[in-house]
Amino acid sequence: MQQLYDTTAPKKPTNLSVNSDLLQRTRNMNINLSATLEKALINELSKAEAERWAKDNKKAIKAYNEFIEEHGCFGDEFRSF
């Protein structure tokens, strides 16, 4: 399976604009901002990639489902459940 992103790439400083109260409260709770942002970005990237994959493969998925509906699934005759 292909990696979502290069986990060995170097870190890069970035400027962001964040709600000042939210920023202060997270700092008061010793929440690691960089780690939290990375987790959120990984989650969003993962969802976006999954949506893109489903869109790119929509025709093949539809054709497969139609084939299974018409012919059944391989090995159906051997199932006991």
N, C-alpha and C positions, 0 to 999 in steps of 0.2 A: 504494500500500500504506500502510495506517495505521501510524503510529509506535507502538512498544511503550509509550513513555512520553514525557513532555515533557522533552526534553533541555535546554531553556532555563530550566526552573524553577530557582529559587535553591537553593543548598545550605542544609541545616538541620542544626545540631549535634544529635547523638544520643548518648545514653548506652548502652553495651553492656557485657555481662559476657563476658569472654573468659578462657580458660585463661591463667594468669599466665606459665607457661613458654613457651607458644606466642607470647604477646604480646612477651615479652622477646626471644625468638629472632628474631622478625620485625623488631623494632626494631633489633636488632644487625646485621641484614642490610640495613638501610635500605629495607625494603619499605614502600611507601606503603599504609597501612591503608585509607584512604578509597577510593582507586582500586581496590584489590583487592576490597573489599566491594562497591563498585558493580558491578564486573565479575561477581562471583558472583551478585548480586541480579538483574542483567540476564539472566544465564543461567537462573536459576531461574524468573523471570517468563516468559521466552520458552518454556520447557518447559511451564509451567502453562497459558499461553495456547494453545499448540498442542494440549494435551490437551483443553482446554475446547472448542476449535474442532472437533476430531475428534468429541467427544461430541455437540455441538450439531448436527453435520452427518452423524451416523451413518446416519440413514434415507436421506438423499439419496445418500450414497456407496454404500450397499447397492443402492438402486434403479438408480443409474447402472451399477454393476458387473453387475447382473442384465441390464440392457438390452444392454450390450456383449457379454455372454456369449451372449445370444439372437440379437442382430442383427449383431454384429461392430462394428468401429470404423469411423468415417467414413473413406473413402479406402482401405480395405483392398485393394480391387480394383486400385488403381493402384500399390501397393507392388511393388518388385522384390527385396526382401530378406526 
